[in-house]
Amino acid sequence: MPLNENEKSEFKEFFDHEDFEAEVVSFLNEEGGTIYIGATNNGAGKGVADIGKTMLLISDSPARSHRARLLRVYFDP
């Protein structure tokens, strides 16, 4: 995992639908990137409370059709 956010990586401590959609749009306007869910803004792993629920929320996201092609979503255990 990178140590800081940049144009190819974004850290999120938890999944937020609106924030996730905004990041997906941002990455789609560029060359893709990775959203690290369960990581603090300084890149420290925090984990997520319910990985199954978070994955379900992501799979229900309107951005799901682009996610596999341009994005990687990382869950820090």
Phi, psi and omega per residue, in radians:
M1 nan 2.388 3.102
P2 -1.142 2.783 -3.090
L3 -1.508 -0.256 3.110
N4 -2.610 2.815 3.120
E5 -1.268 2.593 3.054
N6 -2.688 -2.902 -3.082
E7 -1.201 -0.180 3.139
K8 -1.977 -0.064 -3.119
S9 -2.535 2.516 -3.137
E10 -2.425 2.298 3.121
F11 -1.754 2.358 3.089
K12 -2.309 2.216 3.130
E13 -1.217 -0.509 3.128
F14 -2.649 2.878 3.136
F15 -1.400 2.209 3.024
D16 -2.235 2.097 -3.019
H17 -0.944 -0.916 -3.086
E18 -1.136 -0.719 3.129
D19 -1.134 -0.723 3.119
F20 -1.068 -0.802 3.132
E21 -1.053 -0.730 3.132
A22 -1.100 -0.715 3.119
E23 -1.164 -0.682 3.109
V24 -1.072 -0.809 3.116
V25 -1.047 -0.755 3.126
S26 -1.046 -0.814 3.138
F27 -1.182 -0.605 3.111
L28 -1.143 -0.505 3.103
N29 -1.338 -0.166 3.129
E30 -2.040 -2.391 -3.105
E31 -1.951 0.398 -3.128
G32 1.631 -3.111 -3.117
G33 3.033 -3.003 -3.114
T34 -2.183 2.299 3.027
I35 -1.812 2.086 3.133
Y36 -1.698 1.857 3.117
I37 -1.639 2.260 -3.088
G38 1.717 0.386 3.123
A39 -2.259 2.433 3.111
T40 -1.319 2.953 -3.104
N41 -1.074 -0.360 3.096
N42 -1.657 0.129 3.054
G43 1.585 0.037 3.119
A44 -1.295 2.359 3.097
G45 -1.199 2.306 3.130
K46 -2.090 -0.562 -3.075
G47 1.470 3.022 3.093
V48 -2.129 2.631 -3.074
A49 -1.175 -0.711 -3.063
D50 -2.423 1.657 -3.088
I51 -1.079 -0.742 -3.129
G52 -1.033 -0.806 3.134
K53 -1.129 -0.744 -3.141
T54 -1.096 -0.757 3.120
M55 -1.118 -0.653 3.094
L56 -1.126 -0.758 3.107
L57 -1.069 -0.706 3.116
I58 -1.165 -0.730 -3.116
S59 -1.172 -0.433 3.098
D60 -1.501 -0.051 -3.090
S61 -1.228 2.446 3.056
P62 -1.034 -0.369 -3.126
A63 -1.418 -0.013 -3.022
R64 -1.018 -0.553 -3.106
S65 -1.196 -0.433 3.129
H66 -1.691 -0.350 -3.017
R67 -1.005 -0.830 -3.055
A68 -1.185 -0.528 -3.081
R69 -1.393 -0.666 -2.974
L70 -2.086 -0.238 -3.030
L71 -2.209 2.661 2.921
R72 -2.084 2.352 3.074
V73 -1.944 2.168 -3.041
Y74 -1.972 2.287 3.068
F75 -1.893 2.040 3.090
D76 -1.411 2.124 -3.101
P77 -1.176 nan nan
